[in-house]
């Protein structure tokens, strides 16, 4: 999948986060990957120079 398709799929995967949720700080888990990619997208939009952060 190319960069544009990956970014489009991330945009479609966005969800609102309800305020007041508990937060847990821990080591990376594979289930965290989508949220990390969405954070890069939220901060850098599509301009981050390394493609793999959008996967």
PDB file of N, CA, C, O and CB in Angstrom:
ATOM      1  N   UNK A   1       0.857  -1.173   0.000  1.00  0.00           N
ATOM      2  CA  UNK A   1       0.000   0.000   0.000  1.00  0.00           C
ATOM      3  C   UNK A   1       0.905   1.238   0.000  1.00  0.00           C
ATOM      4  O   UNK A   1       1.880   1.305   0.749  1.00  0.00           O
ATOM      5  CB  UNK A   1      -0.976  -0.003   1.236  1.00  0.00           C
ATOM      6  N   UNK A   2       0.574   2.202  -0.836  1.00  0.00           N
ATOM      7  CA  UNK A   2       1.410   3.400  -0.889  1.00  0.00           C
ATOM      8  C   UNK A   2       1.054   4.380   0.226  1.00  0.00           C
ATOM      9  O   UNK A   2       0.066   4.208   0.940  1.00  0.00           O
ATOM     10  CB  UNK A   2       1.269   4.083  -2.247  1.00  0.00           C
ATOM     11  N   UNK A   3       1.876   5.397   0.352  1.00  0.00           N
ATOM     12  CA  UNK A   3       1.739   6.372   1.443  1.00  0.00           C
ATOM     13  C   UNK A   3       0.353   7.023   1.463  1.00  0.00           C
ATOM     14  O   UNK A   3      -0.256   7.147   2.526  1.00  0.00           O
ATOM     15  CB  UNK A   3       2.812   7.452   1.317  1.00  0.00           C
ATOM     16  N   UNK A   4      -0.143   7.436   0.304  1.00  0.00           N
ATOM     17  CA  UNK A   4      -1.438   8.113   0.253  1.00  0.00           C
ATOM     18  C   UNK A   4      -2.569   7.196   0.733  1.00  0.00           C
ATOM     19  O   UNK A   4      -3.463   7.633   1.457  1.00  0.00           O
ATOM     20  CB  UNK A   4      -1.725   8.598  -1.173  1.00  0.00           C
ATOM     21  N   UNK A   5      -2.524   5.932   0.329  1.00  0.00           N
ATOM     22  CA  UNK A   5      -3.561   4.990   0.761  1.00  0.00           C
ATOM     23  C   UNK A   5      -3.462   4.718   2.255  1.00  0.00           C
ATOM     24  O   UNK A   5      -4.484   4.592   2.930  1.00  0.00           O
ATOM     25  CB  UNK A   5      -3.452   3.675  -0.021  1.00  0.00           C
ATOM     26  N   UNK A   6      -2.236   4.625   2.784  1.00  0.00           N
ATOM     27  CA  UNK A   6      -2.068   4.405   4.225  1.00  0.00           C
ATOM     28  C   UNK A   6      -2.624   5.576   5.013  1.00  0.00           C
ATOM     29  O   UNK A   6      -3.318   5.385   6.011  1.00  0.00           O
ATOM     30  CB  UNK A   6      -0.587   4.192   4.573  1.00  0.00           C
ATOM     31  N   UNK A   7      -2.316   6.803   4.560  1.00  0.00           N
ATOM     32  CA  UNK A   7      -2.811   7.994   5.260  1.00  0.00           C
ATOM     33  C   UNK A   7      -4.329   8.064   5.172  1.00  0.00           C
ATOM     34  O   UNK A   7      -4.990   8.416   6.148  1.00  0.00           O
ATOM     35  CB  UNK A   7      -2.181   9.279   4.671  1.00  0.00           C
ATOM     36  N   UNK A   8      -4.884   7.734   4.021  1.00  0.00           N
ATOM     37  CA  UNK A   8      -6.345   7.727   3.881  1.00  0.00           C
ATOM     38  C   UNK A   8      -6.966   6.718   4.840  1.00  0.00           C
ATOM     39  O   UNK A   8      -7.983   7.011   5.467  1.00  0.00           O
ATOM     40  CB  UNK A   8      -6.753   7.402   2.425  1.00  0.00           C
ATOM     41  N   UNK A   9      -6.372   5.542   4.962  1.00  0.00           N
ATOM     42  CA  UNK A   9      -6.929   4.539   5.876  1.00  0.00           C
ATOM     43  C   UNK A   9      -6.813   4.982   7.335  1.00  0.00           C
ATOM     44  O   UNK A   9      -7.680   4.662   8.149  1.00  0.00           O
ATOM     45  CB  UNK A   9      -6.220   3.194   5.682  1.00  0.00           C
ATOM     46  N   UNK A  10      -5.742   5.719   7.675  1.00  0.00           N
ATOM     47  CA  UNK A  10      -5.614   6.259   9.029  1.00  0.00           C
ATOM     48  C   UNK A  10      -6.703   7.293   9.305  1.00  0.00           C
ATOM     49  O   UNK A  10      -7.315   7.294  10.373  1.00  0.00           O
ATOM     50  CB  UNK A  10      -4.224   6.886   9.229  1.00  0.00           C
ATOM     51  N   UNK A  11      -6.936   8.166   8.338  1.00  0.00           N
ATOM     52  CA  UNK A  11      -7.970   9.188   8.504  1.00  0.00           C
ATOM     53  C   UNK A  11      -9.325   8.528   8.733  1.00  0.00           C
ATOM     54  O   UNK A  11     -10.116   8.994   9.553  1.00  0.00           O
ATOM     55  CB  UNK A  11      -8.025  10.118   7.269  1.00  0.00           C
ATOM     56  N   UNK A  12      -9.594   7.445   8.011  1.00  0.00           N
ATOM     57  CA  UNK A  12     -10.858   6.735   8.179  1.00  0.00           C
ATOM     58  C   UNK A  12     -10.939   6.018   9.525  1.00  0.00           C
ATOM     59  O   UNK A  12     -12.038   5.759  10.016  1.00  0.00           O
ATOM     60  CB  UNK A  12     -11.045   5.735   7.053  1.00  0.00           C
ATOM     61  N   UNK A  13      -9.790   5.694  10.131  1.00  0.00           N
ATOM     62  CA  UNK A  13      -9.758   4.971  11.404  1.00  0.00           C
ATOM     63  C   UNK A  13      -9.839   5.896  12.621  1.00  0.00           C
ATOM     64  O   UNK A  13      -9.945   5.421  13.752  1.00  0.00           O
ATOM     65  CB  UNK A  13      -8.498   4.144  11.486  1.00  0.00           C
ATOM     66  N   UNK A  14      -9.791   7.196  12.398  1.00  0.00           N
ATOM     67  CA  UNK A  14      -9.840   8.134  13.530  1.00  0.00           C
ATOM     68  C   UNK A  14     -11.119   7.960  14.330  1.00  0.00           C
ATOM     69  O   UNK A  14     -12.192   7.709  13.781  1.00  0.00           O
ATOM     70  CB  UNK A  14      -9.730   9.582  13.037  1.00  0.00           C
ATOM     71  N   UNK A  15     -10.976   8.099  15.642  1.00  0.00           N
ATOM     72  CA  UNK A  15     -12.125   8.039  16.542  1.00  0.00           C
ATOM     73  C   UNK A  15     -11.962   9.131  17.591  1.00  0.00           C
ATOM     74  O   UNK A  15     -10.846   9.476  17.979  1.00  0.00           O
ATOM     75  CB  UNK A  15     -12.257   6.628  17.211  1.00  0.00           C
ATOM     76  N   UNK A  16     -13.084   9.667  18.042  1.00  0.00           N
ATOM     77  CA  UNK A  16     -13.034  10.634  19.130  1.00  0.00           C
ATOM     78  C   UNK A  16     -12.715   9.905  20.426  1.00  0.00           C
ATOM     79  O   UNK A  16     -13.167   8.781  20.645  1.00  0.00           O
ATOM     80  CB  UNK A  16     -14.371  11.415  19.248  1.00  0.00           C
ATOM     81  N   UNK A  17     -11.947  10.542  21.268  1.00  0.00           N
ATOM     82  CA  UNK A  17     -11.604   9.984  22.575  1.00  0.00           C
ATOM     83  C   UNK A  17     -12.411  10.735  23.620  1.00  0.00           C
ATOM     84  O   UNK A  17     -12.355  11.961  23.710  1.00  0.00           O
ATOM     85  CB  UNK A  17     -10.060  10.084  22.864  1.00  0.00           C
ATOM     86  N   UNK A  18     -13.147   9.993  24.392  1.00  0.00           N
ATOM     87  CA  UNK A  18     -13.955  10.601  25.439  1.00  0.00           C
ATOM     88  C   UNK A  18     -13.059  11.129  26.549  1.00  0.00           C
ATOM     89  O   UNK A  18     -12.128  10.438  26.964  1.00  0.00           O
ATOM     90  CB  UNK A  18     -14.969   9.592  25.999  1.00  0.00           C
ATOM     91  N   UNK A  19     -13.316  12.336  27.040  1.00  0.00           N
ATOM     92  CA  UNK A  19     -12.519  12.859  28.148  1.00  0.00           C
ATOM     93  C   UNK A  19     -12.753  12.059  29.425  1.00  0.00           C
ATOM     94  O   UNK A  19     -13.796  11.427  29.587  1.00  0.00           O
ATOM     95  CB  UNK A  19     -12.846  14.333  28.388  1.00  0.00           C
ATOM     96  N   UNK A  20     -11.794  12.091  30.312  1.00  0.00           N
ATOM     97  CA  UNK A  20     -11.920  11.459  31.602  1.00  0.00           C
ATOM     98  C   UNK A  20     -11.525   9.994  31.649  1.00  0.00           C
ATOM     99  O   UNK A  20     -11.706   9.341  32.677  1.00  0.00           O
ATOM    100  CB  UNK A  20     -13.288  11.592  32.057  1.00  0.00           C
ATOM    101  N   UNK A  21     -10.989   9.466  30.560  1.00  0.00           N
ATOM    102  CA  UNK A  21     -10.576   8.061  30.563  1.00  0.00           C
ATOM    103  C   UNK A  21      -9.288   7.890  31.355  1.00  0.00           C
ATOM    104  O   UNK A  21      -8.469   8.805  31.442  1.00  0.00           O
ATOM    105  CB  UNK A  21     -10.390   7.544  29.123  1.00  0.00           C
ATOM    106  N   UNK A  22      -9.126   6.723  31.921  1.00  0.00           N
ATOM    107  CA  UNK A  22      -7.880   6.403  32.609  1.00  0.00           C
ATOM    108  C   UNK A  22      -6.748   6.310  31.596  1.00  0.00           C
ATOM    109  O   UNK A  22      -6.960   5.929  30.445  1.00  0.00           O
ATOM    110  CB  UNK A  22      -8.010   5.082  33.404  1.00  0.00           C
ATOM    111  N   UNK A  23      -5.537   6.664  32.038  1.00  0.00           N
ATOM    112  CA  UNK A  23      -4.351   6.615  31.186  1.00  0.00           C
ATOM    113  C   UNK A  23      -3.366   5.643  31.817  1.00  0.00           C
ATOM    114  O   UNK A  23      -3.177   5.626  33.033  1.00  0.00           O
ATOM    115  CB  UNK A  23      -3.708   8.038  31.004  1.00  0.00           C
ATOM    116  N   UNK A  24      -2.748   4.840  30.972  1.00  0.00           N
ATOM    117  CA  UNK A  24      -1.738   3.900  31.434  1.00  0.00           C
ATOM    118  C   UNK A  24      -0.459   4.125  30.637  1.00  0.00           C
ATOM    119  O   UNK A  24      -0.485   4.129  29.406  1.00  0.00           O
ATOM    120  CB  UNK A  24      -2.232   2.432  31.294  1.00  0.00           C
ATOM    121  N   UNK A  25       0.651   4.312  31.329  1.00  0.00           N
ATOM    122  CA  UNK A  25       1.946   4.466  30.675  1.00  0.00           C
ATOM    123  C   UNK A  25       2.685   3.155  30.854  1.00  0.00           C
ATOM    124  O   UNK A  25       2.897   2.686  31.972  1.00  0.00           O
ATOM    125  CB  UNK A  25       2.765   5.680  31.263  1.00  0.00           C
ATOM    126  N   UNK A  26       3.077   2.570  29.718  1.00  0.00           N
ATOM    127  CA  UNK A  26       3.680   1.247  29.757  1.00  0.00           C
ATOM    128  C   UNK A  26       4.559   1.082  28.521  1.00  0.00           C
ATOM    129  O   UNK A  26       4.700   2.006  27.720  1.00  0.00           O
ATOM    130  CB  UNK A  26       2.591   0.131  29.828  1.00  0.00           C
ATOM    131  N   UNK A  27       5.134  -0.076  28.377  1.00  0.00           N
ATOM    132  CA  UNK A  27       5.951  -0.386  27.214  1.00  0.00           C
ATOM    133  C   UNK A  27       5.051  -0.515  25.985  1.00  0.00           C
ATOM    134  O   UNK A  27       3.851  -0.766  26.099  1.00  0.00           O
ATOM    135  CB  UNK A  27       6.766  -1.688  27.442  1.00  0.00           C
ATOM    136  N   UNK A  28       5.656  -0.339  24.808  1.00  0.00           N
ATOM    137  CA  UNK A  28       4.919  -0.462  23.550  1.00  0.00           C
ATOM    138  C   UNK A  28       4.353  -1.866  23.392  1.00  0.00           C
ATOM    139  O   UNK A  28       5.019  -2.862  23.675  1.00  0.00           O
ATOM    140  CB  UNK A  28       5.823  -0.120  22.359  1.00  0.00           C
ATOM    141  N   UNK A  29       3.114  -1.918  22.936  1.00  0.00           N
ATOM    142  CA  UNK A  29       2.467  -3.176  22.565  1.00  0.00           C
ATOM    143  C   UNK A  29       2.005  -3.039  21.125  1.00  0.00           C
ATOM    144  O   UNK A  29       1.648  -1.936  20.711  1.00  0.00           O
ATOM    145  CB  UNK A  29       1.265  -3.523  23.523  1.00  0.00           C
ATOM    146  N   UNK A  30       1.996  -4.106  20.350  1.00  0.00           N
ATOM    147  CA  UNK A  30       1.540  -4.013  18.966  1.00  0.00           C
ATOM    148  C   UNK A  30       0.161  -3.360  18.826  1.00  0.00           C
ATOM    149  O   UNK A  30      -0.113  -2.708  17.819  1.00  0.00           O
ATOM    150  CB  UNK A  30       1.507  -5.388  18.354  1.00  0.00           C
ATOM    151  N   UNK A  31      -0.694  -3.528  19.813  1.00  0.00           N
ATOM    152  CA  UNK A  31      -2.023  -2.909  19.747  1.00  0.00           C
ATOM    153  C   UNK A  31      -1.964  -1.384  19.851  1.00  0.00           C
ATOM    154  O   UNK A  31      -2.959  -0.711  19.585  1.00  0.00           O
ATOM    155  CB  UNK A  31      -2.905  -3.461  20.855  1.00  0.00           C
ATOM    156  N   UNK A  32      -0.812  -0.835  20.234  1.00  0.00           N
ATOM    157  CA  UNK A  32      -0.631   0.618  20.334  1.00  0.00           C
ATOM    158  C   UNK A  32      -0.304   1.267  18.986  1.00  0.00           C
ATOM    159  O   UNK A  32      -0.371   2.489  18.855  1.00  0.00           O
ATOM    160  CB  UNK A  32       0.475   0.932  21.330  1.00  0.00           C
ATOM    161  N   UNK A  33       0.046   0.463  17.994  1.00  0.00           N
ATOM    162  CA  UNK A  33       0.570   0.993  16.726  1.00  0.00           C
ATOM    163  C   UNK A  33      -0.388   1.949  16.035  1.00  0.00           C
ATOM    164  O   UNK A  33       0.035   2.999  15.553  1.00  0.00           O
ATOM    165  CB  UNK A  33       0.892  -0.141  15.792  1.00  0.00           C
ATOM    166  N   UNK A  34      -1.657   1.611  15.978  1.00  0.00           N
ATOM    167  CA  UNK A  34      -2.624   2.488  15.309  1.00  0.00           C
ATOM    168  C   UNK A  34      -2.662   3.849  15.991  1.00  0.00           C
ATOM    169  O   UNK A  34      -2.636   4.877  15.313  1.00  0.00           O
ATOM    170  CB  UNK A  34      -4.032   1.851  15.308  1.00  0.00           C
ATOM    171  N   UNK A  35      -2.722   3.875  17.302  1.00  0.00           N
ATOM    172  CA  UNK A  35      -2.761   5.149  18.022  1.00  0.00           C
ATOM    173  C   UNK A  35      -1.519   5.983  17.816  1.00  0.00           C
ATOM    174  O   UNK A  35      -1.600   7.208  17.725  1.00  0.00           O
ATOM    175  CB  UNK A  35      -2.952   4.905  19.483  1.00  0.00           C
ATOM    176  N   UNK A  36      -0.370   5.334  17.742  1.00  0.00           N
ATOM    177  CA  UNK A  36       0.882   6.060  17.503  1.00  0.00           C
ATOM    178  C   UNK A  36       0.881   6.650  16.102  1.00  0.00           C
ATOM    179  O   UNK A  36       1.264   7.805  15.915  1.00  0.00           O
ATOM    180  CB  UNK A  36       2.104   5.129  17.694  1.00  0.00           C
ATOM    181  N   UNK A  37       0.455   5.868  15.114  1.00  0.00           N
ATOM    182  CA  UNK A  37       0.378   6.387  13.746  1.00  0.00           C
ATOM    183  C   UNK A  37      -0.594   7.550  13.657  1.00  0.00           C
ATOM    184  O   UNK A  37      -0.331   8.532  12.962  1.00  0.00           O
ATOM    185  CB  UNK A  37      -0.041   5.283  12.776  1.00  0.00           C
ATOM    186  N   UNK A  38      -1.723   7.443  14.362  1.00  0.00           N
ATOM    187  CA  UNK A  38      -2.692   8.540  14.361  1.00  0.00           C
ATOM    188  C   UNK A  38      -2.129   9.788  15.038  1.00  0.00           C
ATOM    189  O   UNK A  38      -2.449  10.906  14.635  1.00  0.00           O
ATOM    190  CB  UNK A  38      -3.980   8.105  15.060  1.00  0.00           C
ATOM    191  N   UNK A  39      -1.296   9.608  16.058  1.00  0.00           N
ATOM    192  CA  UNK A  39      -0.669  10.757  16.716  1.00  0.00           C
ATOM    193  C   UNK A  39       0.281  11.471  15.756  1.00  0.00           C
ATOM    194  O   UNK A  39       0.279  12.700  15.681  1.00  0.00           O
ATOM    195  CB  UNK A  39       0.090  10.308  17.983  1.00  0.00           C
ATOM    196  N   UNK A  40       1.096  10.704  15.021  1.00  0.00           N
ATOM    197  CA  UNK A  40       1.970  11.323  14.016  1.00  0.00           C
ATOM    198  C   UNK A  40       1.143  12.071  12.983  1.00  0.00           C
ATOM    199  O   UNK A  40       1.499  13.185  12.598  1.00  0.00           O
ATOM    200  CB  UNK A  40       2.849  10.259  13.324  1.00  0.00           C
ATOM    201  N   UNK A  41       0.050  11.482  12.530  1.00  0.00           N
ATOM    202  CA  UNK A  41      -0.801  12.128  11.539  1.00  0.00           C
ATOM    203  C   UNK A  41      -1.411  13.411  12.099  1.00  0.00           C
ATOM    204  O   UNK A  41      -1.486  14.415  11.391  1.00  0.00           O
ATOM    205  CB  UNK A  41      -1.906  11.173  11.080  1.00  0.00           C
ATOM    206  N   UNK A  42      -1.844  13.391  13.352  1.00  0.00           N
ATOM    207  CA  UNK A  42      -2.457  14.570  13.969  1.00  0.00           C
ATOM    208  C   UNK A  42      -1.452  15.711  14.104  1.00  0.00           C
ATOM    209  O   UNK A  42      -1.804  16.879  13.939  1.00  0.00           O
ATOM    210  CB  UNK A  42      -3.030  14.213  15.344  1.00  0.00           C
ATOM    211  N   UNK A  43      -0.208  15.369  14.403  1.00  0.00           N
ATOM    212  CA  UNK A  43       0.809  16.395  14.619  1.00  0.00           C
ATOM    213  C   UNK A  43       1.419  16.884  13.308  1.00  0.00           C
ATOM    214  O   UNK A  43       1.563  18.088  13.100  1.00  0.00           O
ATOM    215  CB  UNK A  43       1.902  15.860  15.524  1.00  0.00           C
ATOM    216  N   UNK A  44       1.772  15.966  12.441  1.00  0.00           N
ATOM    217  CA  UNK A  44       2.521  16.304  11.225  1.00  0.00           C
ATOM    218  C   UNK A  44       1.686  16.285   9.956  1.00  0.00           C
ATOM    219  O   UNK A  44       2.188  16.605   8.879  1.00  0.00           O
ATOM    220  CB  UNK A  44       3.662  15.361  11.064  1.00  0.00           C
ATOM    221  N   UNK A  45       0.404  15.909  10.072  1.00  0.00           N
ATOM    222  CA  UNK A  45      -0.460  15.675   8.911  1.00  0.00           C
ATOM    223  C   UNK A  45       0.252  14.678   7.999  1.00  0.00           C
ATOM    224  O   UNK A  45       0.668  13.620   8.473  1.00  0.00           O
ATOM    225  CB  UNK A  45      -0.785  17.021   8.146  1.00  0.00           C
ATOM    226  N   UNK A  46       0.406  14.974   6.720  1.00  0.00           N
ATOM    227  CA  UNK A  46       1.062  14.016   5.831  1.00  0.00           C
ATOM    228  C   UNK A  46       2.504  14.414   5.498  1.00  0.00           C
ATOM    229  O   UNK A  46       3.065  13.940   4.510  1.00  0.00           O
ATOM    230  CB  UNK A  46       0.262  13.875   4.549  1.00  0.00           C
ATOM    231  N   UNK A  47       3.108  15.288   6.324  1.00  0.00           N
ATOM    232  CA  UNK A  47       4.424  15.830   5.988  1.00  0.00           C
ATOM    233  C   UNK A  47       5.600  15.169   6.703  1.00  0.00           C
ATOM    234  O   UNK A  47       6.744  15.559   6.471  1.00  0.00           O
ATOM    235  CB  UNK A  47       4.439  17.274   6.289  1.00  0.00           C
ATOM    236  N   UNK A  48       5.354  14.175   7.571  1.00  0.00           N
ATOM    237  CA  UNK A  48       6.478  13.527   8.240  1.00  0.00           C
ATOM    238  C   UNK A  48       7.309  12.807   7.193  1.00  0.00           C
ATOM    239  O   UNK A  48       6.754  12.058   6.388  1.00  0.00           O
ATOM    240  CB  UNK A  48       5.990  12.537   9.345  1.00  0.00           C
ATOM    241  N   UNK A  49       8.630  13.010   7.176  1.00  0.00           N
ATOM    242  CA  UNK A  49       9.448  12.515   6.070  1.00  0.00           C
ATOM    243  C   UNK A  49       9.681  11.007   6.048  1.00  0.00           C
ATOM    244  O   UNK A  49      10.194  10.494   5.053  1.00  0.00           O
ATOM    245  CB  UNK A  49      10.754  13.190   6.106  1.00  0.00           C
ATOM    246  N   UNK A  50       9.329  10.284   7.092  1.00  0.00           N
ATOM    247  CA  UNK A  50       9.568   8.848   7.134  1.00  0.00           C
ATOM    248  C   UNK A  50       8.218   8.134   6.994  1.00  0.00           C
ATOM    249  O   UNK A  50       7.328   8.315   7.825  1.00  0.00           O
ATOM    250  CB  UNK A  50      10.300   8.431   8.463  1.00  0.00           C
ATOM    251  N   UNK A  51       8.073   7.340   5.961  1.00  0.00           N
ATOM    252  CA  UNK A  51       6.790   6.709   5.654  1.00  0.00           C
ATOM    253  C   UNK A  51       6.300   5.729   6.713  1.00  0.00           C
ATOM    254  O   UNK A  51       5.097   5.643   6.958  1.00  0.00           O
ATOM    255  CB  UNK A  51       6.892   6.000   4.354  1.00  0.00           C
ATOM    256  N   UNK A  52       7.200   4.996   7.340  1.00  0.00           N
ATOM    257  CA  UNK A  52       6.733   3.890   8.190  1.00  0.00           C
ATOM    258  C   UNK A  52       5.941   4.339   9.419  1.00  0.00           C
ATOM    259  O   UNK A  52       5.300   3.505  10.058  1.00  0.00           O
ATOM    260  CB  UNK A  52       7.911   3.079   8.641  1.00  0.00           C
ATOM    261  N   UNK A  53       5.964   5.624   9.768  1.00  0.00           N
ATOM    262  CA  UNK A  53       5.149   6.054  10.916  1.00  0.00           C
ATOM    263  C   UNK A  53       3.656   6.047  10.568  1.00  0.00           C
ATOM    264  O   UNK A  53       2.811   6.098  11.462  1.00  0.00           O
ATOM    265  CB  UNK A  53       5.576   7.466  11.378  1.00  0.00           C
ATOM    266  N   UNK A  54       3.338   5.985   9.298  1.00  0.00           N
ATOM    267  CA  UNK A  54       1.944   5.965   8.869  1.00  0.00           C
ATOM    268  C   UNK A  54       1.431   4.553   8.603  1.00  0.00           C
ATOM    269  O   UNK A  54       0.331   4.391   8.075  1.00  0.00           O
ATOM    270  CB  UNK A  54       1.780   6.804   7.628  1.00  0.00           C
ATOM    271  N   UNK A  55       2.204   3.530   8.957  1.00  0.00           N
ATOM    272  CA  UNK A  55       1.774   2.158   8.680  1.00  0.00           C
ATOM    273  C   UNK A  55       1.109   1.543   9.875  1.00  0.00           C
ATOM    274  O   UNK A  55       0.684   0.389   9.818  1.00  0.00           O
ATOM    275  CB  UNK A  55       2.942   1.305   8.254  1.00  0.00           C
TER     276      UNK A  55
END
